[in-house]
């Protein structure tokens, strides 16, 4: 039982990390484009 909940927790952390990483990457790309165009 404990092992199963640990796996679920890891999956959730992985999902949150992937979402966060995607958002940061998108934000950085937008900033770089603004800097290059100005």
C-alpha positions in Angstrom: 0.0 0.0 0.0 2.7 2.5 1.0 4.7 1.7 -2.2 1.7 2.4 -4.4 1.1 5.8 -2.9 4.8 6.6 -3.3 4.6 5.8 -7.0 1.5 8.1 -7.3 3.3 10.9 -5.5 6.3 10.6 -7.8 4.0 10.7 -10.8 2.4 13.8 -9.5 5.7 15.5 -8.8 6.9 14.5 -12.3 3.8 16.1 -13.8 4.1 19.3 -11.9 7.8 19.5 -12.7 7.1 19.0 -16.4 4.4 21.7 -16.4 6.6 24.1 -14.5 9.5 23.4 -16.9 7.3 23.9 -19.9 6.1 27.3 -18.6 9.6 28.5 -17.8 10.9 27.5 -21.2 8.0 29.3 -23.0 8.6 32.4 -20.8 12.4 32.4 -21.6 11.8 31.9 -25.3 9.4 34.9 -25.3 11.9 37.1 -23.5 14.7 36.1 -25.9 12.6 36.9 -28.9 11.7 40.3 -27.4 15.4 41.0 -26.8 16.4 39.9 -30.3 13.8 42.0 -32.0 14.4 45.2 -30.0 
